[in-house]
Amino acid sequence: MRRQIFADHTLVYHWDSGSSADPLVLMAHQDVVAPGDLDSWTHPPFSGAVADGVIWGRGAIDDKGPLVCICDAVENLLAQGFTPDRDVYLLFGHDEEVAGIGVPTVVEYFREQQIVPGLVIDEGGGVAGDLFPINEKVAVIGTAEKGLLDLQLTAVDPGGHASMPGKNPATTRIARALVKLGDYNFPAQVTPPIMEMLTIIGEHSSGPLAAVLSRADRFQRLITTLMPRSGPLMNAMIRTTAVPTMLEGSQGTNIMAESASAVLNIRILTGETVTGTVDRVRKVIDDPQIELTIINASEPTPAARTDGPAFERVKEAVAETFPGAVISPFLVVGASDARHLAQISDYVYRFYPFELDAQARGLLHSVNERLSVDALEHGIRFYEAVLRRSH
């Protein structure tokens, strides 16, 4: 295949089928987050150790697992002399974990070349049996993702010796602002991807749950009250969330900070905006002396279409790989490189082709990240199924 390199390390492989209309883009990112405490790992995080049927290492799930599956699926089909029904681009970003420029650079190239993807698949949802109180496993395909906003709060003060503190030093004002934000719940709303998901789950439910979910559009207030009680994931699906991730103050124990700051990582719900969210934070903290600075921001993506051949192609591949699983749209609460492709395509879907229970999901960005060899095999079969189909 023809290989191109963008922004020094992002890779694009082009599988020329002779038909350039509605090309297929399969995505994964090469980079991973830091491994954390090396001594806490059962096997070294960059060893790729295979033990007891499990592949151990940072990135096994996020996102080298899908990357390996894509490459293996393509090489299997190439060895068979297979030609896809449309051009295929393999897009492997290098700086997804730091919201970098790799994939945005490729999107600009696609724009210049008038390449409009007819189907994009990147990381996102997965297959699980513990997300909903139904008997079947559920395969959730991300049709949209929340926006991302890193917002810095900064307070300044004359500082001075800690033995003579003023009434409202910079650190106190930042702490007060964070407490207010911690006590605040952003407005809850059932967005279209979640409405579709709840309706489908309702069709496979029984009793009171089926009665409520089958009429989800009429019981939105009840749903937005109950979903947060099911845990952080369900809460994040229906509202914007904000959490402080970085704090900075004085450099000495006996020195009052001349400047104190906190960085909020905010995930913006579909239908809301970066500007509106910043305004809401400013109103909640209610301190005009605290400066708000946007470090990084991207708007929530529009929901991809679920009524055409592109989504059907993904659904059919999921059904073939995970027989019996209920297939549903889903709102991805994190951020991925797929959001950049959503600027040029209406058919961007986010799916990990693995079975991931709560324990496995908890390993992303944590120690002892791992993936079973069986799961890897399912991933390879999924991408082969996507490529074999023709719509």
N, C-alpha and C positions, 0 to 999 in steps of 0.2 A: 504494500500500500504506500501511497505517497504520504510522507510525514512532513508536517510543518511545526515549527517551534515559535511560540509567542511569549513575549515578556520573559525571555531567557529560559523558561522551564516548562511552560504549559504546552502539552503535546496535542496535536490534532492529526489523526490518521484518516485518510479518505479512501473508502472502498468504492470504486467506480463501478456502477452497475450498468451504465449506459442509459439510465433514466434519472435525470436530475430533478424531476418534479417531486415535491413533498419529501425531502430527504429525512432519514431517520438519524437522530443524534443519541448516542449512548454515552452517558457521563459518569465519571467518578473522579475523586481528587486524590492526588498522590501524597499530599502532606498530612501530618498527624499532629495532635497536640502533644505537649511534653509528657513524659512517662510518670512524673512524680517521683515518689520515693522508690528507688531501685530495689532496696532491700525488701520491700513489701510484695514484690512480684514472686509468684511461685516459679516461673521461668523468666529469664531475662527478657525485657520488653521488646528488644529488637532481634531476638534469636530466631523467631519463626518456628519455635519448637513445636513438634507434633508429639503429643503424649496422650495415651488413653483415648485416641480418637478425636482429640481436640487440638486445634491450632491456637497457640498462645502468642500474644504480642500486641503491641500498640498498633492500632489500625486494622486488626483482624476483622472487625465489623465496620469501623468508620475510618477510612473508606477503601482500604486496600482489598478487603474481601470482595466487594463488587467489582473493583478494578481488575482483579485476577480473573473473576468469573467472566467478565466481558471479553478479556483477551483470550481465555481458553475457549469460550464458545465460538468466537470468530475463527480461531485457528482450527478448531474441529471442523467447522463448515468449509473453510478454505481447503482443508485436506481432502474433503469429499467432492471438491470441484463445484461447490454450491455458488450460485449467483443470486443475490437478494433482488427483490422486486423494485428496489429504489436505491439511490446512493445512500451510503452509510458513513457517518462521521463518528469516530471515537474521540471524545473530548476529555482529556485528563488534566484538570487544573492543578496548579502547584501551590496555591496560597489561599485556599478556601477558608481555612481555620482562622485566618487573620483578615478576612474580608478584603482580599487583595485584588490585583489588577489583571491576573491571568485570564480568567474567563471573560471579563468585560472587554479585554483587548480582542479576543476571538469574536465576540458579538459585533464589535465594530467592523471587523474584517468580513463577517457574514453580511452585514448591511451593505458594505461596499460592493460585494460580489453578488448581491441580491439573492442570497441563499436564505430561504424561508423554511425552516424545519416544519415538516408535517407531523412529526412526533418526536418528543424529547423524553428520555427517562433518566432520572437522577436518583440519588439517595432520598429517603423519606420515611414512608410508612413501612409496615412489615406484616407478618402473619403472627397472630397470637390467640391463645385460648383463654386469656385472663383479663381482657379489656372490658368485656361485657358479660352480663349474667345470662348467657345463652349456651346451649350445648355445643354448637358448632364453633370451629375456629374462624376467625375473621381476618381477612386480608384487606388492610386499609391502604388505599392508593391516594397519596397526597395530590389534590387538585389545586391547592393554593397554599401559600405560606405566609406567616405573619411578617410584618415589617420589623426592621432592626434599627434601634437607636441607642447609641452609647452617648450618654449625656453627663457632662461634668458639672458639678456644683462647686463653686468656689466662694469662700468667705475670707475677707482680709481684715487685719487688725494691727494696731501699732506694735503688738507683741510686748516683750519686756520680761522681767524676772517673774517666775511663777509664784514667788512669795507675796506678790501684790497684784492679784488678778482683778480685772475689771468684771463688770456684771455679765457681759455677753461676749466673751472671747470667741474667736473664729471657730474653734473646735466645738464650742457649745452650740453655736448657730447651725453648724453642719449636722451635729447630732440631733438637734431639735427638728431639723428638716427631714432627716431620715426616719425619725419616729413618726412624724406626721404621715409620710409616704407609706410606712409600714402598716399604719392603721387604716389606710385608705384602700378601698376596693374600686378599681376602675369599673365603669358601667358594663353589665353583662348583656350579651346579645347572641342569639342563635344565627350564625351566618349561613349562607346557602350550602357550603360543603358540609357543615355540621347538621343542618336540617336534612340533607340527603342521607347522611350517615344514620341519623336517629330513625328516620323513616324505614330504612332497610333493616336495621336492627329490630325495629318493632314488628316487621313481618316475620321474624324468626323468634319472637318472644311469645310469652303466654301470660295470662292473668292481668293484673293491674298495669304491669310494665307495657304489655302490648297495647292496652287500652289508651295509655298516655302517648306512647311513641307513634302509634298509628295516626294520632291527631296532633303531632308535634307542633304544627303551625298554630293550633288553638291553645296549647298548653305551654307556651314559651316561658311564661313567668314561673310556673312550677318547675320546668326543666332547668332554668337558670338558678333556681334555689337548690335543687337536688344535685346537679352535676358537680359543684365544688366539693360536696361531701364525699365524693368518690375518689378524691385525691388530687394532687397537684396537676397531673396531666389533663384531667377533665376540666379543672378550673381554668387552666391556660387555654383551653379550646374556646372559651366563651368570653374572655375579656383580655384586655391589655394587661401585661404584668410588668413590674419594675422591681429590680433588686439591686442593692449596692454591692459592687464586686471589688472595688478598690477604695482605700482610704489613705489619706496622707495628712500629716500635721507637722508638729515640731520635730526637730532633729535631736532634741535633748530632753531629759526628764524634768529639768528645772527651767525650761525656756518656753514661754508662751508662743504659740505659732503666730507668725506674721501672716501666714496664709494656711488655710485648711481646705481640703477638697475631698470630694467623693465622686466616684463614677458610678452611674446607674446603667445597668444593662436592661433595656426596655424592649419588650416584644409587642408590637402594635397589631391589634386585631384588625382583620379585614373590614374595610369600611371606614376606618379612621385614618388619620394622616400624621406625618411627622410634626408639622406645624401645630396642629391641634393638640397633639400629645405634649409638646413642649409648653404650650399655653396652659394646659391642665396641670402639669407639674408645678409651674410657677404659681398658679392659683392655690394649689394644695399646700405648698410650703409657706406661702404668705410671708415672705421675707424679701423685700426689695433690695436688701444689701447683699443677697446671694446672687452671684452671677451664674447664668446658665450658658454652657458652651457645648455645641454639638461636635463630637469627635468623629462620629461615623453615623451614617443614616441611610436607610433605604425604605421606600414605601412598601406596604403590603402588596402582594401580587394579586392580580385579578384571578378569579377562579377559571381553571381550564374547562373546556367543554367536555361534557360526558354523554353527548347525544350523537356521536359520529363514529366513523370507522377507526379513528386513532385510539379512542378509549376502548373500543371493542377489541382491538388488537392486543392491548395490554391485558384486558380482562380474560381473553381467551388463553393467553400465555400463563396467567396466574392460575386459571382453572385447570389447565393441563399439568402444571407443576405441583399444585396443591389441591388435589381433588377433594371436593366436599366443603371447601372453605367458602364462607360468605364473603362476597366481594363488595366493598363499599368505598365511596369517596371519603376524604379525610382532610382536615386542616393541619398542616405541619406547623408545629409551634416554634421550631428552630428556624435557622436561616441556612440556605444552601446556595451553591453556585447556580442552581436552576432558576433562581429569581432573575438572573440576567438574561437568560434565554426567553423568559416570559415577556420580555420587551419586544421580541420579534416573532413569537409563535403563540398561538392560542391553544396549543396542544402539548403542554408541559406537565409531566406527571412524575411523582416522587415515590419511589418504592424500593425498600430493601427486600430482595428475593430470599429472605430467610425467615424461619420461625424464631421469634424472639419473645421469650416470656419476660416477666418483670425483672428477674435476676439478670438476664442477658441485657435488657435495656439499661439496667443500672450500671453495666460495665463500660458503657460509652464514656470516654473521657475519665475513666477511673482505672485503678490498678487491676491487673489480671484480666484485661480485655481478652476475650477468646471467642472462637467460633468452631463448632464441630465440623469435622470433615464431611459428615452427611449434609449439613447445611450448605457447605460450599458446593457440593454436588447439585443440590437443588438450585442454587444460584446459577450455575453453568447451564442447567437444563432450561431455566427460565429465559435467559438471554438467547439461547438457541431457538426456543419456541417463538420469541418475538421476531427474530430474524427470518425464520422459515415462513411466517405468515405473509399473505399478500392480500391487501385491501386497497 
